[in-house]
Amino acid sequence: MIKTTFQKIWGFIKEVSGDDAYERYLKHHAQHHPNETPLNRQDFFKQEQDRKWNSIKRCC
């Protein structure tokens, strides 16, 4: 009982913080692109960082 409660809390924390992004990516990839090889964890996070920080950033 305590273990499952802790797992639910930990899962919620990971979801809210975005720490489960790679797991969500793998799930999406398996459902929508089953014939393609998914990115490994390192390449996925590099691509996400590039997407997040290498686009145009301005206020207006």
C-alpha distances in whole Angstrom, upper triangle without the diagonal:
4,5,5,6,9,10,11,12,14,15,17,18,20,21,23,24,26,24,23,27,27,25,26,29,29,27,30,32,31,31,35,37,36,39,39,37,35,35,34,31,34,37,34,34,38,38,36,38,41,40,39,42,45,46,48,47,49,48,51
4,6,5,6,9,10,10,12,14,15,16,18,20,21,22,24,22,22,26,26,24,25,29,28,27,30,32,32,32,35,37,36,39,39,37,34,35,33,30,33,35,33,32,36,37,34,36,39,39,37,40,43,44,46,45,47,47,49
4,5,5,6,9,10,10,12,14,15,16,18,20,21,22,20,19,23,23,21,23,26,25,24,27,29,28,29,33,34,33,36,36,34,31,31,29,27,30,32,30,29,33,34,32,33,37,36,35,38,41,42,44,43,45,45,48
4,5,5,6,9,10,10,12,14,15,16,18,20,21,19,18,21,22,19,20,24,23,22,25,27,26,27,30,32,31,34,34,32,30,30,29,26,29,32,29,29,32,33,31,32,36,35,34,37,40,40,43,42,44,44,46
4,5,5,6,9,10,11,12,14,15,17,18,20,19,18,22,23,20,21,25,25,23,26,29,28,28,31,33,33,36,36,34,31,31,30,27,30,32,30,29,33,33,31,32,36,35,33,36,39,40,42,41,43,42,45
4,5,5,6,8,10,10,12,14,15,16,18,16,16,20,21,19,20,24,24,23,25,28,27,28,31,33,32,36,35,33,30,30,28,25,27,30,28,26,30,31,29,30,33,33,31,34,37,38,40,39,41,41,43
4,5,5,6,8,10,10,12,14,15,16,14,13,17,18,15,17,20,20,19,22,24,24,25,27,29,29,32,31,29,26,26,25,22,25,27,25,24,28,29,26,28,31,31,29,32,35,36,38,37,40,40,42
4,5,5,6,9,10,10,12,14,15,14,13,17,18,16,16,20,20,19,21,24,23,24,27,28,28,32,31,30,27,27,26,23,26,28,25,24,28,29,26,28,31,30,28,31,34,35,37,36,38,38,40
4,5,5,6,9,10,11,12,14,13,13,17,19,17,17,21,22,21,23,25,26,26,28,30,31,34,33,31,28,28,26,23,26,28,25,24,28,28,25,27,30,29,27,30,33,34,36,34,36,36,39
4,5,5,6,9,10,11,12,11,11,14,16,14,15,19,19,19,21,23,24,25,27,28,29,32,30,29,25,25,23,20,22,25,22,21,24,25,23,24,27,27,25,28,31,32,34,33,35,35,38
4,5,5,6,9,10,10,9,8,12,13,11,12,16,16,15,18,20,20,21,23,25,25,29,27,26,23,22,21,18,21,23,20,19,23,24,21,23,26,25,24,27,30,30,33,32,34,34,36
4,5,5,6,8,10,10,10,13,15,13,13,17,18,17,19,22,22,22,24,26,27,30,29,28,25,24,24,21,23,25,22,20,24,24,21,23,26,25,23,26,29,29,32,30,32,32,34
4,5,5,6,8,8,9,12,15,14,14,17,19,19,20,23,24,24,26,28,29,32,30,28,25,24,23,20,22,23,21,19,22,23,20,21,24,23,21,24,27,28,30,28,30,30,33
4,6,5,6,5,5,9,11,10,11,14,15,15,17,19,21,21,23,24,25,28,26,25,21,20,19,16,18,20,17,15,19,20,17,18,21,21,19,22,25,26,28,27,29,30,32
4,6,5,6,6,8,11,10,9,13,15,14,15,18,19,19,21,23,24,27,25,24,21,20,20,17,19,20,17,16,19,19,16,18,21,20,18,21,24,25,27,26,28,28,30
4,6,8,9,10,14,14,13,15,18,17,18,21,22,23,24,25,27,30,28,27,23,23,22,19,21,22,19,17,20,20,17,18,21,20,18,20,24,24,26,24,26,26,28
4,5,8,9,12,13,13,15,18,18,19,21,23,24,24,26,27,30,28,26,22,21,20,17,18,20,17,15,18,18,15,15,19,18,15,18,21,22,24,22,25,25,27
4,5,6,9,10,10,11,14,15,15,17,19,20,21,22,24,26,24,23,19,18,17,14,16,17,13,12,15,15,12,13,16,15,13,16,19,20,22,21,24,24,27
4,6,8,9,10,11,13,14,16,17,19,20,21,22,23,26,24,22,18,16,15,12,14,15,13,11,14,15,12,13,17,17,15,18,21,22,25,24,26,27,30
4,6,5,6,9,10,11,12,14,16,17,18,19,20,23,21,19,16,15,14,11,14,15,12,11,15,15,13,15,18,17,17,20,22,23,26,25,28,29,31
4,6,5,6,9,10,10,12,14,15,16,17,18,21,19,17,13,12,12,10,12,13,9,9,12,12,10,12,15,14,13,17,19,20,23,23,26,27,29
4,5,5,6,9,10,10,12,14,15,15,16,18,16,14,10,9,9,7,10,10,7,8,11,11,10,13,15,15,15,18,20,21,24,25,28,29,31
4,5,5,6,9,10,11,13,14,15,15,18,16,15,11,11,11,9,13,14,11,12,15,15,14,16,19,18,18,22,23,24,28,28,31,32,34
4,5,5,6,8,10,11,12,13,15,18,16,15,12,12,13,12,15,15,11,13,16,15,13,16,18,17,17,21,23,23,26,26,29,30,32
4,5,5,6,9,10,10,11,12,15,13,12,9,9,10,10,13,12,9,11,14,12,11,14,16,15,16,19,20,21,24,25,28,29,31
4,5,5,6,9,10,10,10,13,11,10,7,9,9,10,13,13,10,13,15,14,14,17,19,18,19,22,23,24,28,28,32,33,35
4,5,5,6,9,10,10,14,13,12,10,12,13,13,17,16,13,16,19,17,16,20,22,20,21,25,26,26,29,30,33,34,35
4,6,5,6,8,9,13,12,12,10,12,14,14,17,16,13,16,18,16,15,19,20,18,19,23,24,24,27,28,31,32,33
4,5,5,5,7,9,8,9,7,9,12,13,16,14,12,15,17,15,15,19,19,18,20,23,24,24,27,28,32,33,34
4,6,6,5,8,9,9,8,12,13,15,18,17,15,18,20,18,18,22,23,22,23,27,27,28,31,32,35,37,38
4,6,6,10,11,12,11,15,17,18,21,20,17,20,22,20,20,24,25,23,24,28,28,28,31,32,35,36,37
4,6,9,9,12,11,14,17,18,21,19,17,20,22,19,19,23,23,21,23,26,26,26,29,30,33,35,35
4,6,6,8,8,12,15,17,19,17,15,19,20,18,18,22,22,20,23,26,26,26,29,31,34,35,36
4,6,8,9,13,15,17,20,19,17,20,22,20,21,25,25,23,26,29,29,29,32,34,37,39,40
4,7,9,13,16,18,21,19,18,22,23,20,22,25,25,24,27,30,29,29,33,35,38,40,41
4,6,9,12,15,17,15,14,18,19,17,19,22,22,21,24,26,26,26,30,32,35,37,38
4,7,9,12,14,12,12,16,17,15,17,20,20,20,23,25,25,26,29,31,35,37,38
4,6,9,11,10,9,12,14,12,14,17,17,17,20,22,22,23,27,29,32,34,36
4,6,8,6,6,9,10,9,11,14,14,15,17,19,19,21,25,26,30,32,34
4,6,5,6,9,10,11,12,14,15,16,18,20,21,23,26,28,31,34,36
4,6,5,6,9,10,11,12,14,15,16,18,19,22,25,26,30,32,34
4,5,5,6,9,10,11,12,14,15,17,17,20,24,25,28,31,33
4,6,5,6,9,10,10,12,14,15,16,18,22,23,27,29,31
4,5,5,6,9,10,11,12,14,15,17,21,22,25,28,29
4,5,5,6,9,10,10,12,14,16,19,20,23,26,28
4,5,5,6,9,10,11,11,14,18,19,22,25,27
4,5,5,6,9,10,10,12,16,17,21,24,25
4,5,5,6,9,10,11,15,16,19,21,23
4,5,5,6,8,10,14,14,18,20,22
4,5,5,5,8,11,13,16,19,21
4,6,6,6,10,12,15,18,19
4,6,7,10,10,13,15,18
4,6,8,8,12,15,17
4,7,8,12,15,17
4,6,10,13,14
4,7,10,11
4,7,9
4,6
4
